[in-house]
Amino acid sequence: MVIMNFYNILGYIGMVLIVSSLIPQLIKTQSRKKVGDISIFFPLLQVIACSCMIPYAIYIKSNQMLVIQIAVGTNSLFLLRQIIMFGRDGQDDIIPEAQDHNETFKLDF
């Protein structure tokens, strides 16, 4: 019984650390409005992984795993949103802005 409680405590400590691991990056990115060299594949793969792990956590009835996956997935979605919103320092912007809004296009027939 004591061993099981020890492992439960370790599990909860790990859960808190995993969940809080992306929070400093989210705060820094939001305050600076820059995502620098953060790859879009990092949060994208985490969202996909969490999408797979959430049904698995429900299937094996693991509340700890479910909470971790929901929290990490949510953090990853926010980071993905920031990468899309702020671009990557003008390089490889995900949603490029128009250079000139007054530009007209001619169609020659």
DAJOPE-V597760 format. One record per pair of residues at least 24 apart in sequence whose ideal C-beta (glycine too) atoms are under 8 Angstrom apart, sorted by the first residue. I is the first residue (numbers start at 1). J is the second residue. Records with the same first field share a line. If there is no record, write none. Layout:
I->J ; J
This chain:
11->64
12->64
15->64 ; 67 ; 68
18->68 ; 71 ; 72
19->67 ; 68 ; 71 ; 72 ; 75
22->72 ; 75 ; 76 ; 79
23->75
25->79
26->75 ; 78 ; 79 ; 82
29->79 ; 82 ; 86
30->82
33->86
34->86 ; 89
35->82 ; 83 ; 86 ; 87 ; 88 ; 89
36->88 ; 89
37->88
38->79 ; 83 ; 88
40->80 ; 83 ; 84 ; 94
42->79
43->76 ; 77 ; 79 ; 80 ; 83
44->76 ; 80
46->72 ; 73 ; 76
47->73 ; 76 ; 77 ; 80
50->76
